[in-house]
Every structure is written in structure tokens, then in C-alpha cells.
Amino acid sequence: MTAPNELRLLPWSGPDGKPCYLSTDDRGGYMSRLADNIEVVQLAAAAALLEEASEPLDDQDADPNELRHLAYDLASALRDVLRVAASRGHLLAASEHRRI
């Protein structure tokens, strides 16, 4: 089983916004694959949103409500991307630690 310091940070949060973790050493298990797939979707969505953001940001006549909504969506995507980065960084560090 996974050591307590090797819990995987999942790409979603709990009902109170707290982080969720997975305790398993089976990288091919259902929950690990589900987390991997959700991370891929989150990264793709963030990339698409970033691409779409340039047009309203360049428009000096953009509706302030549209910009506020865009800022909210970008912040949400950034939160997801940072969670994925933290999770993957931890997984890399844990696998390096196992090799030593």
C-alpha cells in the first residue's frame, strides 16, 4: 500500500473545497486512470480557454460582465492546472525516491 507521504492528490476537491487524495500503489487501477483522464481533460480545457481569451482581452469595447466571467473561468482553470502540476510533481518525486 502507498506510504502516507505518497498519497496522490486527485484533480478534484471535496464538498468543502478541501483536497482529495488517493491511497494506492496501483497506477493502473480504476481511480488512478480516472484521475489521469480528468487531468487530461482539465489541461485541454485550460488550453482551449486560454486560446479563446485573447479575443475578448484584446477588445477594448468588451462587455465588463463578459470579462468578469472570463476572469472567473481563467482562475478556475488555473486552479485546476496548479492542482495537476502539484499532483504530477509529487508523483515524480515519489517515483524518484523509490529508485534511490
Order of alpha helices (4+ residues) and beta strands (2+ residues): beta-beta-alpha-alpha
